[in-house]
Every structure is written in C-alpha cells, then in structure tokens.
C-alpha cells in the first residue's frame, strides 16, 4: 500500500484555527470535536487520498485538486508526487476563488 506524505499550508492552518475559534465561541465541545475530526480526516489522506472527488471548478487551472467534506466544510488538497498538500479548509457555502489555491506555497 502506497503511503503519501501530508503537508498543510499556512493558509490551511489559519483556516482551521479561524473555524475552530468561530465554532468555539458558541460551543467549545463542538469545536473540539470538529477539529479532532478534521485532523483525523487529514491524516487519513496518507493512505487513501484518491478516494476523494475532483473539484470540477479547478479543471481550468491545469492542476488536479480534490476535496474532502466534513459537515459544512471542505478540505481542499492537491498532489505533488507522493505528497498530499492541504491547500485550504473552507465553508462549503463559500465560493471557491481559484486564486486562493494558486498563490499558496506549502
């Protein structure tokens, strides 16, 4: 079984922190559950990242992006060889600005 190395960009780390703080304001226990589940899902990408669907709106970028969905949030990632790079974690209702993906460095 192939194992991928998972890296998280600074932007994705900021996203996770921001979402955690937003949820924590009203429900600290729910915030802890959310962050634990997101971390678990990100870790699962070490073994099975290709189970996640492609993001159709990124086709025009010439780079394959996929996403993992948990509740109302999308974890957006791409491959670089045997690396899975977590680009962003955003609310699913938020429009995906393609520039938010292309200008990020891991």
Buried (B, 14 or more C-beta within 10 A) or exposed (E): EEEBEBBBBEBBEEBBEEBBEEBBEEEEEEBEEBBEEBEEBBEBBEEEBEEBEEBEEBEEBEBEBBBBEBEEBBBBBBBEEEBBBBBBBBEEEEEBEBEBBEEBEB
